[in-house]
Amino acid sequence: GQWRYVTGEAQPEDKEALNVTNECLRNIGFTDDDNKTIFDVVHAILYLGNVDFDEKDDVASLEEDAVTNLQKSAELFGIDADSMMEAIMTKKLVIGSKTIEKPQ
């Protein structure tokens, strides 16, 4: 995919660098499952970086394709997409003993 946080095109040496990285992680005790988790988190962050917001009347909303990127990110993080969207799109203010939620 095209990632906002990554510039340039994939290079032939990237695959070898990934293999070396995985081997180094194994050498220091990471399992293949650990490596998958690490790369899932990186992948989730890349999807999250592609989430675009609109603002109308001081209220933020997600652009159409942002929902898909957010859902993919949540899946890779292993969390509920609706909960993640609510956390990103809602501001919580704690004033004394009261909590007020309002749109970002």
N, C-alpha and C positions, 0 to 999 in steps of 0.2 A: 504494500500500500504506500501511498504518498503521505509522509508524516511531516507535519509542520516543524517538529523539533529536529528533523534530520535533513540535511541538505546534500545535494549531489545524488548521483545514481549509484546503485550497488556495483561493486567492483569484483572481479574474479577472485582477488585475494581475500575478500570478506568472508567467504565460506571457510577458507583455511584458518583465518583468524578466529572464527567462531569455534572451529574444532580445537584449536590450541587453547582457547578460553575454557571450553568444557573439560579438556584434559587437565588443565591446571586446577580447576575447581575440584575434579575428582582426586587429584594428587593431595589436596589439603583436606580431604575427607567429605566433600559434598557428594551425595548420591545423585543418580540420574533424576530422581524425583525432586531433589533439592534444586538441581539445575533448571528443571522444567518450571518450578515455582518462581525462581528468579527471573527467567525469561518471560513468564506469564505476567509478572508484575511490570516489567519493562514495557511489554506489549500493551498492557492496560494503560500505562502512563502515556504512551504514544497515542492511543485512541482518545484519551482524555484531553490531550493537547490539541486535538482536532475538533473539539467541541466549541462551536461558535454561539455567541449570545447576541440577542437584539435587545434594545432598550426603548421602550415607549412609555411616556408619562412616568418616568422614574421607576418603572417596573421591568425587570429583566425577564426575557423569555428565551427559549432555545430555538435556534434556526432548525429547519426541517431535518437536514442531514445530521444535525447534532444529536438528535435522539438516538439514532442508530449507533453513532460512535460512543455515546454514553452507555447504551445497553451492552455493547461489546466490551467496554471497559469494565463495567460492573460484573459481567460474567467472568472475565479473567481475574478480577479481584475476589470473586466468589461471594459477592454480595447481591442483594436484591436491587434491581435497576430502579424501581420506583422509590425505594428508600434513599438511594444515592442521589436521584434527581431532586427529591425533596430537600435533602441536606445541602445541595448546591444552590437550590433556588429559594431557600427560606432563610431569613435572618432571625435569630433568636436573641431577644434582649431580656436580660435578667435585671429587674429593678426591685431591690429589696427582696421580698419573698415571692414576687410575681414574675412569671415568664411570659413574654409577649412574642408571638411569632408573626412575622409579616414578610411579604415577598421582598426579594432582593431588589 
